[in-house]
Amino acid sequence: MTESPRPPAGSLARRIDISCVQAEHGRPDIDRLAAAARAHGFVSAHVLPSWVPELRELLAGSGTLAGAPVGFPSGGATTAAKLAEARELLGLGVGELDVVIAIGRLKSGETGYVRRELDAVRRLVDGAVPLRAIIEVGRLTEEEIRAAAHCVAEAGVPWLKTGTGWSGRPTTPDHIRLIRAEIGEGTLLKAAGGIRDLATIRTMEELGVRRFGMNLTAAVAAVTAAGEAAA
Ligand SMILES: O=C[C@H](O)COP(=O)(O)O
């Protein structure tokens, strides 16, 4: 187990979750992700579920949490499948979980379904690790974003995450403003999906975003632009 130097609490790296969560990401990508997590002290690193054991091993002693998504990326799995996946990931020792909401159900006006499902996942996780609900703003209208934000808040999920990185449309400051106007600060915000520069990060932080989800390349570029050198 190798210890890694941890950057100061106020550093940008402690507010960025780095990820390799595209379908084509393989072992070399997971190795690079873990090495960058150690070098920059990113707060967490996320991979698709099957890579969690390897990632945990690579991150041992680093101070970076291993995270993974549930129902990713479509949100279309059954509630039972999402619960089983969340249970398995907790058993594998994840330090964070992001669950994709039932996007198609939301778009069909079935907000009760979305809320009940999130409530079930929240009860299963029961505060064991930080839980985030991904609403996937890139696939939603403004009205649907408002409805999704209310579902997350009403289900008592502590964090709302804006995107998976799979929609092809970036999360923008306007998305954050829209969400913030709908729900209170009791729901923490993680912006993810197409976040590509430090200026966007700074703007979103002013709007109340507390965490960013970014692919490895974009995250390293952002902390480098912020003047945070790798160890
Ligand atoms: O956190 C979610 C995704 O990893 C973000 O990926 P992206 O930065 O490539 O959009």
The ligand as a Tripos MOL2 file, in Angstrom:
@<TRIPOS>MOLECULE
LIG
   10     9     1     0     0
SMALL
NO_CHARGES

@<TRIPOS>ATOM
      1 O1        -18.7940   12.5050  -14.4230 O.2       1 LIG1
      2 C1        -19.2840   12.1640  -15.5200 C.2       1 LIG1
      3 C2        -18.5170   12.0240  -16.7190 C.3       1 LIG1
      4 O2        -17.3830   11.2950  -16.4500 O.3       1 LIG1
      5 C3        -18.1370   13.3130  -17.3450 C.3       1 LIG1
      6 O3        -17.4310   13.0290  -18.5130 O.3       1 LIG1
      7 P1        -16.9820   14.2150  -19.4900 P.3       1 LIG1
      8 O4        -16.1440   15.1460  -18.6880 O.co2     1 LIG1
      9 O5        -16.2260   13.5170  -20.5710 O.co2     1 LIG1
     10 O6        -18.2350   14.8330  -20.0010 O.co2     1 LIG1
@<TRIPOS>BOND
     1     1     2 2
     2     2     3 1
     3     3     4 1
     4     3     5 1
     5     5     6 1
     6     6     7 1
     7     7     8 2
     8     7     9 1
     9     7    10 1
@<TRIPOS>SUBSTRUCTURE
     1 LIG1         1 GROUP 0 **** ****
